[in-house]
């Protein structure tokens, strides 16, 4: 059995669903195959959050609080210092979503726009003709199906089943994620036994431990989440260190979930002949939080415009034709993320005392003036006036003089910031001519090789951030 379409997408999660929807609305025939049952997609993590402003920019149908897929919409979060002595309020526009219910709502939207969704359909192998991808073979209900398409998109999540199946010389790195390339996440859905007792407010973060209390669908409940690289055991031990210090009131655990998300640079190219990778399959995640749903929507908007232009001009979707996806993504969001990921290698070396100082002095989150609540920079780049820069420098010097900060760690931070600037600038100069790509990669790899290991020492575990 052979089925033909313009666009074949592997994976019906948030990445594949969104790109498929964009392309279907442009008039192209789209097939999305998914290995799981329709009702099970996304069940690994029940509750997630999207940046509210990014939802609007992506054109996603508005969420309504009280609907089955929307728990709440928040505009303020809390960050607590490691010594538990100060709470910082930050403006964070977040929509809290039940993932599986959201996806199933979107599936109906997609189908109304002509997308063919095939569930319980597992990828087996790629099909090539004259050394170019022309489709793939999949299995559904024991039957082998051949799908032929002008473009195959890998949206299969961190397993990246298509990208990792590519030949070595196909133009996109086919690496698999190892333990050091992944952020391991543990979630406990909890319910406070005595809700009248003081307890962390919903949407409270403890950055030192990479731990948070998030909204849950359970009355008088919360989600206690923690993420760490290396292993689930690292995450568990970081949570244990926090619980030994936090003096929380009693609670019961309703259910547990665990998952992981990429924590590494993306492939140097996201495209090859008749191929594109997006989402976790391309390691597109926010460096500072690990999730990447709305970050990938930015990539999808770029990709859909490039693909539309090419197909309407009657062009084959070769690497050359798709190259502009790389250029437009990596010169903007990709460059910012590369810089931030490098910068974090300096920040994560600071010890608990230094984290207290940074947070209390507004060196990570600006404290704002009067009743003003600071808002994280939505464009992921730091912009300071001369006055703000001088205040920042004086606070750093004060911390060094009073021994709240160490010269060793400040030196590491300055080195990391310097390297981050070089990497960001290099990505902003991503080559629009493929003939220059190999040399660009050579320089990029030399820069990434300079990125140093960061180490966090807790009472329970020592964690390495590669």
TIKOL-337043 format. One record per residue: residue in three letters; x, y, z of N, C-alpha, C in turn. Coordinates in steps of 0.2 Angstrom, whole numbers. Example, Ala and Ser with C-alpha at 12.3 -4.5 7.8 and 13.67 -1.06 7.14 Angstrom:
ALA:66:-28:39:62:-22:39:66:-16:39
SER:64:-11:35:68:-5:36:64:0:39
END
This chain:
UNK:4:-6:0:0:0:0:4:6:0
UNK:3:11:-5:7:17:-5:2:23:-5
UNK:4:28:0:0:34:0:5:40:-1
UNK:2:45:-5:6:51:-7:4:57:-4
UNK:8:62:-2:6:68:0:12:73:-1
UNK:10:79:0:16:84:0:21:84:6
UNK:18:84:12:22:84:18:20:78:22
UNK:25:75:24:24:69:29:28:71:35
UNK:24:71:41:27:72:47:27:66:52
UNK:33:65:55:33:59:60:33:62:67
UNK:27:61:70:26:64:77:20:69:78
UNK:15:67:82:10:71:82:9:75:89
UNK:15:77:92:16:81:98:15:88:96
UNK:17:92:100:16:100:99:20:102:93
UNK:25:100:91:29:102:86:26:100:79
UNK:25:93:78:23:91:72:15:93:71
UNK:11:93:76:5:96:75:4:103:73
UNK:9:107:76:8:114:74:11:115:66
UNK:16:112:65:19:113:58:14:110:53
UNK:11:104:54:6:101:50:0:106:49
UNK:-2:109:54:-8:114:54:-6:120:49
UNK:0:123:50:2:129:46:2:127:39
UNK:5:121:37:5:119:30:-1:117:27
UNK:-5:114:31:-12:112:28:-16:119:27
UNK:-16:124:31:-19:130:30:-17:133:24
UNK:-11:132:21:-8:135:15:-10:131:9
UNK:-13:126:10:-16:122:5:-12:116:3
UNK:-8:113:7:-4:107:5:-7:101:8
UNK:-6:95:5:-8:89:8:-3:87:13
UNK:-6:86:19:-1:84:25:-4:78:28
UNK:1:73:29:0:67:33:4:67:39
UNK:2:66:45:6:65:51:5:58:54
UNK:10:55:55:10:48:58:13:48:65
UNK:9:44:69:11:44:77:11:37:79
UNK:16:35:83:16:29:85:11:27:91
UNK:9:32:95:5:31:100:-3:31:98
UNK:-7:29:103:-14:30:102:-16:37:102
UNK:-21:39:99:-24:46:99:-24:49:106
UNK:-27:45:110:-29:47:117:-23:47:121
UNK:-17:44:119:-11:43:123:-6:48:122
UNK:-6:52:116:-1:56:115:0:62:120
UNK:6:63:122:7:68:127:6:66:135
UNK:4:60:136:2:58:143:8:57:147
UNK:14:57:144:20:56:148:20:62:153
UNK:19:68:151:18:74:155:11:77:155
UNK:8:77:160:1:79:160:0:87:159
UNK:3:90:164:2:98:164:9:101:162
UNK:8:106:157:14:110:155:12:117:155
UNK:17:121:153:15:128:152:17:131:146
UNK:14:136:143:16:139:137:16:147:139
UNK:21:150:135:21:157:136:15:161:132
UNK:11:164:136:5:167:134:6:171:127
UNK:11:175:127:12:180:122:14:176:115
UNK:17:170:116:20:166:111:14:162:108
UNK:9:161:112:3:157:109:-1:162:104
UNK:-1:168:106:-5:173:102:-1:174:95
UNK:6:175:96:10:176:90:10:170:85
UNK:9:164:88:8:158:84:2:157:81
UNK:-3:160:83:-10:160:80:-14:154:83
UNK:-12:151:88:-15:145:92:-22:148:94
UNK:-27:144:93:-34:146:96:-33:148:103
UNK:-36:154:105:-36:156:112:-38:151:117
UNK:-35:151:123:-37:146:128:-42:150:133
UNK:-46:146:136:-51:148:140:-51:145:147
UNK:-49:148:152:-49:145:159:-56:142:161
UNK:-55:136:163:-61:132:164:-63:127:159
UNK:-60:128:153:-60:123:148:-56:117:150
UNK:-57:111:147:-54:105:149:-47:105:148
UNK:-44:109:144:-37:109:142:-33:115:145
UNK:-37:119:149:-33:125:152:-35:125:159
UNK:-29:125:163:-30:125:171:-31:132:173
UNK:-26:137:171:-26:144:172:-21:148:168
UNK:-22:154:168:-18:159:165:-15:163:170
UNK:-8:163:171:-5:167:176:0:173:173
UNK:1:178:177:5:183:175:11:185:180
UNK:11:182:186:16:183:191:19:176:194
UNK:25:176:194:28:170:197:33:172:203
UNK:35:168:207:39:169:213:45:165:213
UNK:51:168:214:57:165:215:60:166:222
UNK:62:160:225:64:161:232:72:159:232
UNK:75:163:236:83:162:237:84:156:241
UNK:90:153:240:92:147:243:92:147:250
UNK:92:152:254:92:153:261:85:153:263
UNK:80:154:259:73:154:260:71:161:263
UNK:75:166:263:74:172:267:71:177:262
UNK:71:177:256:68:182:252:64:179:246
UNK:58:182:244:54:180:239:54:186:234
UNK:56:184:227:56:189:222:50:188:217
UNK:46:193:216:40:192:211:43:194:204
UNK:41:190:199:43:192:192:37:191:188
UNK:36:195:183:30:195:178:32:189:173
UNK:28:184:173:29:178:169:22:176:166
UNK:21:178:160:14:177:157:14:170:154
UNK:10:166:158:10:158:157:3:156:157
UNK:2:151:152:-4:148:151:-3:141:153
UNK:-7:138:158:-5:131:161:-10:127:157
UNK:-8:122:154:-11:117:149:-11:110:151
UNK:-16:106:150:-16:99:151:-14:97:144
UNK:-9:94:143:-6:93:136:-10:88:132
UNK:-12:82:134:-16:77:130:-22:80:128
UNK:-26:84:132:-32:87:131:-31:92:125
UNK:-26:96:126:-24:101:121:-23:98:114
UNK:-19:93:114:-17:90:108:-23:87:104
UNK:-28:84:108:-34:81:105:-38:86:103
UNK:-38:92:106:-42:98:103:-39:100:97
UNK:-33:100:96:-29:103:90:-30:98:85
UNK:-31:91:86:-32:86:81:-38:87:77
UNK:-43:89:81:-50:91:77:-49:97:73
UNK:-45:102:75:-44:108:71:-40:106:65
UNK:-35:102:66:-31:100:60:-35:96:55
UNK:-39:91:57:-43:87:53:-48:91:49
UNK:-51:97:52:-55:101:49:-52:105:43
UNK:-45:106:44:-41:109:39:-38:104:34
UNK:-40:98:34:-38:93:29:-32:89:31
UNK:-29:89:37:-23:85:39:-26:78:40
UNK:-22:73:37:-23:66:38:-19:63:44
UNK:-22:62:50:-18:59:56:-19:52:56
UNK:-13:49:57:-13:41:57:-9:39:64
UNK:-13:37:68:-11:35:75:-9:27:75
UNK:-6:25:80:-3:18:80:1:16:74
UNK:4:21:72:8:20:65:15:21:67
UNK:19:16:66:26:16:68:31:17:62
UNK:36:21:63:41:22:58:45:16:58
UNK:47:13:51:51:7:51:58:9:48
UNK:58:12:42:64:14:38:62:20:33
UNK:68:23:31:67:28:26:68:25:19
UNK:65:28:14:65:26:7:69:31:3
UNK:74:29:-1:78:33:-5:78:32:-12
UNK:78:37:-16:79:36:-23:84:41:-26
UNK:89:38:-29:95:42:-31:98:46:-25
UNK:99:42:-20:102:45:-14:98:50:-10
UNK:92:51:-12:88:56:-9:81:53:-6
UNK:79:56:0:73:53:3:67:55:-1
UNK:63:50:-2:57:51:-6:51:49:-2
UNK:52:46:4:47:44:9:49:39:14
UNK:45:35:17:47:30:22:42:25:22
UNK:44:20:26:40:14:27:38:14:34
UNK:31:13:35:29:12:42:24:6:43
UNK:23:5:49:18:-1:51:12:1:55
UNK:6:-1:53:0:0:56:-4:-6:56
UNK:-6:-8:62:-10:-14:63:-7:-20:59
UNK:-1:-21:60:2:-26:56:3:-26:49
UNK:1:-20:46:2:-19:39:7:-14:37
UNK:11:-15:32:16:-11:30:13:-6:25
UNK:15:1:27:12:6:22:18:10:20
UNK:18:12:13:24:16:11:20:23:10
UNK:24:28:13:22:35:12:27:38:7
UNK:24:42:2:29:45:-2:27:53:-2
UNK:32:57:-1:31:64:1:37:68:-2
UNK:35:75:-3:40:79:-6:45:82:0
UNK:42:81:6:46:82:12:45:78:18
UNK:50:75:21:49:71:27:51:75:33
UNK:47:76:38:49:80:44:49:76:50
UNK:55:76:54:56:73:60:53:77:66
UNK:48:75:69:45:79:74:44:73:80
UNK:48:68:80:47:62:84:49:63:91
UNK:51:69:93:54:70:100:61:68:101
UNK:63:68:107:70:67:108:73:61:105
UNK:69:56:104:72:49:100:74:51:93
UNK:71:56:90:73:58:83:74:52:79
UNK:69:48:78:69:42:74:71:43:67
UNK:70:49:64:71:50:57:78:52:57
UNK:80:58:60:86:61:60:92:56:62
UNK:91:52:67:96:47:69:97:41:64
UNK:92:41:59:92:36:54:96:38:48
UNK:97:44:47:100:47:41:107:45:40
UNK:109:44:34:116:42:33:121:47:35
UNK:127:46:37:132:50:40:133:56:35
UNK:133:55:29:135:61:24:128:64:21
UNK:123:64:25:117:66:22:116:74:23
UNK:120:77:28:119:84:28:117:86:35
UNK:114:82:39:112:84:46:115:79:51
UNK:117:81:56:120:77:61:115:72:64
UNK:118:65:64:113:60:66:115:58:73
UNK:117:62:78:119:60:84:113:58:88
UNK:114:54:93:109:52:98:110:55:105
UNK:105:57:108:106:60:115:109:55:120
UNK:114:57:123:117:53:129:115:57:136
UNK:116:54:141:114:56:148:116:63:149
UNK:122:65:146:124:72:147:121:77:143
UNK:117:75:138:113:79:133:106:80:135
UNK:104:78:141:97:77:143:96:80:150
UNK:91:84:150:88:86:157:83:81:159
UNK:84:78:165:79:73:167:75:76:172
UNK:68:75:171:63:79:175:59:74:179
UNK:58:75:186:54:71:190:48:76:192
UNK:42:73:192:36:77:194:32:73:199
UNK:30:76:205:26:74:210:20:78:210
UNK:14:75:209:7:79:210:6:78:217
UNK:6:83:221:5:83:228:-2:86:230
UNK:-4:85:236:-10:88:239:-8:89:246
UNK:-9:96:248:-7:98:255:-12:95:260
UNK:-10:91:265:-14:88:270:-18:93:274
UNK:-14:99:276:-17:104:280:-16:111:276
UNK:-20:112:271:-19:118:266:-19:124:270
UNK:-22:125:276:-22:131:279:-15:133:282
UNK:-10:128:282:-3:129:285:0:133:279
UNK:5:137:281:9:141:276:13:135:271
UNK:13:136:265:16:132:260:18:136:254
UNK:23:134:250:25:137:244:19:139:240
UNK:18:145:237:13:147:233:14:144:226
UNK:8:143:222:9:140:216:13:144:211
UNK:17:141:207:22:144:203:27:148:206
UNK:30:144:211:36:146:215:42:142:213
UNK:48:146:211:54:142:209:59:143:214
UNK:63:138:214:69:138:219:75:136:214
UNK:78:141:211:83:141:205:89:137:207
UNK:91:137:213:97:134:216:97:127:214
UNK:91:124:216:90:117:215:86:115:208
UNK:85:120:204:81:119:198:75:115:199
UNK:71:118:204:65:115:207:60:120:207
UNK:53:118:207:48:122:207:41:119:209
UNK:37:123:212:30:121:213:25:124:208
UNK:22:120:204:18:122:198:11:121:199
UNK:6:124:196:-1:123:196:-3:116:194
UNK:-8:113:198:-10:107:196:-18:107:195
UNK:-21:102:193:-28:102:192:-31:99:199
UNK:-27:97:204:-30:95:210:-31:101:215
UNK:-37:101:217:-39:106:222:-34:106:228
UNK:-32:112:231:-27:112:236:-21:108:235
UNK:-19:107:228:-13:103:226:-8:108:222
UNK:-3:104:220:3:107:217:7:102:213
UNK:11:104:209:16:99:206:23:101:208
UNK:26:97:211:33:98:214:37:95:208
UNK:41:99:205:45:97:199:52:98:200
UNK:57:94:198:64:96:198:67:93:192
UNK:72:96:189:76:94:183:83:95:184
UNK:87:90:182:94:90:182:97:85:177
UNK:103:87:174:106:83:169:109:77:172
UNK:111:72:168:115:66:170:111:60:171
UNK:105:61:175:101:55:177:95:57:181
UNK:90:52:181:85:54:186:87:53:193
UNK:92:50:195:95:49:201:97:56:204
UNK:101:60:199:103:67:200:97:71:202
UNK:92:71:198:86:75:200:83:73:207
UNK:83:66:208:80:64:215:84:67:220
UNK:91:66:220:95:68:225:95:76:226
UNK:94:80:221:93:87:221:87:89:225
UNK:81:85:223:75:86:227:76:84:234
UNK:79:79:236:80:77:243:84:82:247
UNK:89:85:243:93:91:247:88:96:248
UNK:84:98:244:79:103:245:74:102:251
UNK:71:96:250:67:94:256:70:94:262
UNK:76:92:263:80:92:269:80:99:272
UNK:79:104:268:80:111:270:74:115:270
UNK:69:113:267:63:117:265:58:118:271
UNK:58:113:275:53:113:281:46:114:278
UNK:44:109:274:37:110:271:32:106:275
UNK:26:109:275:20:106:279:19:99:276
UNK:15:94:279:14:88:276:10:88:270
UNK:11:83:266:7:82:259:7:75:257
UNK:3:73:253:2:67:250:4:67:243
UNK:7:62:240:8:62:233:3:58:229
UNK:-1:61:225:-6:59:221:-4:54:215
UNK:1:57:212:4:53:206:11:55:205
UNK:15:51:201:21:53:199:22:53:191
UNK:26:57:189:28:57:182:36:58:181
UNK:38:56:176:45:58:174:46:58:166
UNK:51:62:165:52:63:157:59:66:157
UNK:61:68:151:67:71:149:66:76:143
UNK:71:80:143:71:85:137:78:86:135
UNK:79:88:129:86:89:126:89:95:130
UNK:96:94:131:100:99:135:107:100:131
UNK:107:102:125:113:103:121:111:107:115
UNK:117:109:111:116:113:105:112:109:100
UNK:108:112:96:105:108:90:110:106:85
UNK:108:102:80:112:101:74:114:107:71
UNK:120:107:68:122:113:64:117:115:58
UNK:114:110:55:109:111:50:103:107:52
UNK:97:110:51:91:107:52:88:104:46
UNK:91:105:40:88:103:34:93:99:30
UNK:90:95:25:94:91:20:89:90:14
UNK:91:86:9:87:85:4:80:82:6
UNK:75:86:5:68:83:7:67:81:14
UNK:71:84:18:71:83:25:71:89:30
UNK:68:89:35:68:94:40:67:91:47
UNK:71:93:52:69:91:59:67:97:63
UNK:63:96:68:60:101:72:59:99:79
UNK:58:103:84:56:101:91:62:98:94
UNK:60:93:99:65:89:103:70:85:98
UNK:67:83:92:71:80:88:77:84:85
UNK:76:90:85:82:95:84:85:98:90
UNK:83:96:96:86:99:102:84:106:102
UNK:78:109:100:76:116:101:73:117:108
UNK:76:119:112:73:120:119:76:127:122
UNK:72:130:126:75:136:130:81:134:134
UNK:86:137:134:92:135:138:91:136:145
UNK:87:141:147:86:142:155:80:138:158
UNK:76:134:154:71:131:157:70:124:154
UNK:73:122:149:73:115:146:67:113:142
UNK:61:117:142:55:116:138:56:119:132
UNK:53:117:126:54:120:120:48:121:115
UNK:42:120:118:36:120:114:35:127:110
UNK:35:132:113:34:139:109:40:141:106
UNK:46:138:108:52:140:104:52:136:97
UNK:49:130:97:49:127:91:44:130:86
UNK:38:133:89:33:136:85:36:142:81
UNK:41:145:84:45:150:80:48:147:74
UNK:52:141:75:55:138:69:50:136:64
UNK:44:133:67:39:131:62:36:136:58
UNK:35:142:60:33:148:56:38:150:51
UNK:44:150:53:49:151:47:49:145:42
UNK:49:139:44:49:133:40:43:133:35
UNK:37:135:38:31:135:33:31:140:28
UNK:34:146:29:35:151:24:40:149:19
UNK:45:146:21:50:144:16:48:138:11
UNK:44:133:15:42:128:11:36:130:6
UNK:32:134:9:26:137:4:29:140:-2
UNK:34:145:-1:37:148:-7:40:143:-12
UNK:43:138:-9:47:134:-14:41:129:-18
UNK:37:127:-14:32:122:-17:27:126:-22
UNK:26:132:-21:21:136:-25:25:138:-32
UNK:32:138:-31:36:140:-37:38:133:-41
UNK:35:128:-38:37:121:-42:44:118:-41
UNK:47:120:-35:54:118:-34:54:112:-30
UNK:59:107:-31:60:102:-27:63:104:-20
UNK:61:101:-15:63:103:-8:70:100:-6
UNK:75:103:-10:82:100:-9:85:104:-3
UNK:91:102:-1:94:106:4:95:113:2
UNK:97:114:-4:98:121:-6:92:125:-5
UNK:86:123:-7:80:126:-7:78:127:0
UNK:79:123:5:77:123:12:82:127:16
UNK:87:129:13:93:132:17:91:138:21
UNK:86:142:18:84:148:21:81:147:28
UNK:78:141:29:76:139:36:82:140:41
UNK:87:137:39:93:137:44:95:145:45
UNK:96:148:39:98:155:40:94:159:44
UNK:87:159:43:82:163:47:82:161:54
UNK:82:155:55:82:152:62:88:154:66
UNK:94:152:64:100:152:67:103:159:68
UNK:101:164:64:103:170:64:99:174:69
UNK:94:172:72:90:175:76:89:171:83
UNK:84:168:84:82:164:90:88:159:91
UNK:90:156:86:96:151:87:102:154:89
UNK:104:160:87:110:163:90:109:165:97
UNK:103:168:99:102:170:106:102:164:110
UNK:99:158:108:99:152:113:106:149:113
UNK:110:149:108:117:147:108:121:151:113
UNK:120:158:113:124:162:118:122:161:125
UNK:115:160:126:113:159:133:115:152:136
UNK:115:147:131:117:140:134:124:141:136
UNK:128:145:132:135:145:134:136:149:141
UNK:132:155:141:132:159:147:131:155:153
UNK:126:151:153:124:147:159:130:143:162
UNK:134:141:157:140:137:160:144:141:165
UNK:144:148:165:147:152:170:143:153:176
UNK:136:154:175:131:155:180:131:149:185
UNK:131:143:182:129:137:186:135:135:190
UNK:141:138:190:146:136:194:146:140:201
UNK:142:145:201:141:149:208:138:144:213
UNK:141:145:219:138:141:225:132:144:228
UNK:130:141:233:123:144:236:124:151:239
UNK:129:152:242:130:159:245:130:164:239
UNK:133:163:234:133:167:228:126:168:225
UNK:123:162:224:116:163:222:112:167:226
UNK:112:167:233:108:171:237:110:179:235
UNK:116:180:235:118:187:233:115:189:227
UNK:116:185:221:114:187:215:106:189:215
UNK:103:184:218:95:185:218:93:191:222
UNK:96:192:228:94:197:233:96:204:230
UNK:101:204:226:104:211:223:101:212:216
UNK:96:208:214:93:209:207:98:208:202
UNK:103:204:202:108:203:197:106:197:192
UNK:101:193:194:98:189:189:91:191:187
UNK:87:193:192:80:196:190:81:203:193
UNK:80:208:189:80:215:191:74:216:196
UNK:76:219:201:71:220:207:65:225:205
UNK:66:229:200:61:234:198:61:240:203
UNK:57:245:201:57:251:205:50:251:209
UNK:49:253:215:43:253:219:39:247:218
UNK:33:247:216:29:242:215:29:238:208
UNK:34:241:204:35:238:198:37:230:198
UNK:34:226:195:36:219:195:40:218:188
UNK:47:216:189:51:215:183:48:209:179
UNK:50:210:172:47:205:167:53:202:164
UNK:54:196:163:60:193:160:60:195:153
UNK:66:196:150:67:199:143:64:193:138
UNK:59:195:135:56:191:130:60:189:124
UNK:65:193:122:69:192:116:75:189:118
UNK:76:187:125:82:182:127:89:186:125
UNK:89:192:126:95:196:126:95:201:131
UNK:101:203:134:102:208:139:103:214:136
UNK:99:219:138:100:226:136:100:231:142
UNK:105:234:143:106:238:149:108:245:147
UNK:105:250:150:107:257:149:114:258:153
UNK:117:264:151:124:265:155:123:265:162
UNK:118:268:165:116:268:172:115:261:175
UNK:111:257:171:110:251:174:116:246:174
UNK:121:247:169:127:244:168:131:246:174
UNK:132:252:176:136:254:181:133:252:188
UNK:127:252:189:124:249:195:126:241:196
UNK:125:238:190:127:231:190:134:230:192
UNK:139:234:189:146:233:190:147:234:198
UNK:144:240:200:145:241:207:143:236:212
UNK:137:233:210:135:227:215:140:221:214
UNK:142:220:209:147:214:208:154:216:212
UNK:156:222:211:162:224:215:161:224:223
UNK:155:226:225:153:225:232:153:218:234
UNK:150:214:230:150:207:232:157:204:233
UNK:162:206:228:168:203:229:172:206:235
UNK:171:212:236:174:216:242:172:212:248
UNK:165:211:249:162:208:255:163:201:255
UNK:166:198:250:167:191:250:160:187:249
UNK:155:190:246:149:187:245:150:183:238
UNK:155:185:234:156:182:228:164:180:227
UNK:165:175:224:172:173:223:175:176:217
UNK:182:178:217:185:180:211:185:174:206
UNK:186:168:209:187:162:204:181:161:200
UNK:175:161:203:168:160:200:167:166:195
UNK:168:172:197:167:178:193:172:178:187
UNK:178:175:188:182:175:182:179:170:177
UNK:176:164:180:173:159:175:167:162:172
UNK:163:166:175:157:170:172:159:174:167
UNK:165:178:168:167:183:163:170:179:157
UNK:173:173:158:175:169:152:169:166:148
UNK:164:164:152:159:161:149:155:166:145
UNK:154:172:148:151:178:144:154:180:138
UNK:161:180:138:165:181:132:164:176:127
UNK:164:170:129:163:165:124:156:165:121
UNK:151:166:126:144:167:123:143:172:118
UNK:147:178:119:146:183:114:149:181:107
UNK:155:177:107:158:175:101:153:170:98
UNK:150:165:102:146:160:99:140:163:96
UNK:137:168:99:131:171:97:132:175:90
UNK:138:179:90:140:182:84:141:178:78
UNK:144:172:80:145:167:75:139:164:72
UNK:134:163:76:128:161:73:124:166:70
UNK:125:172:72:121:178:68:124:179:61
UNK:130:176:60:133:176:54:133:169:50
UNK:127:166:52:126:159:48:126:160:41
UNK:130:156:37:131:157:30:125:156:26
UNK:123:161:22:118:160:17:120:156:11
UNK:126:155:10:129:151:5:131:144:7
UNK:129:139:5:130:132:7:138:131:6
UNK:141:134:1:148:132:0:152:135:6
UNK:150:139:10:153:142:16:152:138:22
UNK:147:133:22:145:130:28:150:126:32
UNK:154:122:28:159:117:31:164:122:35
UNK:166:127:33:171:131:36:167:135:42
UNK:161:136:42:157:139:47:157:134:53
UNK:155:128:51:155:122:56:161:121:59
UNK:167:122:56:174:121:59:175:126:64
UNK:173:132:63:174:137:68:169:137:74
UNK:163:135:72:158:134:77:160:128:82
UNK:163:123:79:165:117:84:171:119:88
UNK:175:123:85:181:126:89:179:130:95
UNK:173:134:94:171:138:99:167:134:104
UNK:163:129:102:159:125:107:164:121:111
UNK:170:119:108:175:115:112:178:119:118
UNK:177:125:117:180:130:123:175:130:129
UNK:169:128:128:164:128:133:166:124:139
UNK:166:126:145:169:122:150:163:119:154
UNK:165:114:158:160:110:162:159:114:168
UNK:152:114:170:150:118:176:148:112:181
UNK:149:114:188:148:109:193:144:112:199
UNK:139:109:201:135:111:207:136:106:212
UNK:138:108:218:139:104:224:133:105:229
UNK:129:100:229:124:99:235:126:95:240
UNK:122:95:246:124:90:251:123:83:249
UNK:119:82:244:117:75:242:121:72:236
UNK:123:77:232:126:75:225:130:80:222
UNK:134:79:218:138:83:214:136:82:207
UNK:133:88:204:130:87:197:134:91:192
UNK:135:88:186:139:91:181:135:93:175
UNK:136:100:173:132:102:167:137:103:161
UNK:136:99:156:141:99:151:139:104:145
END
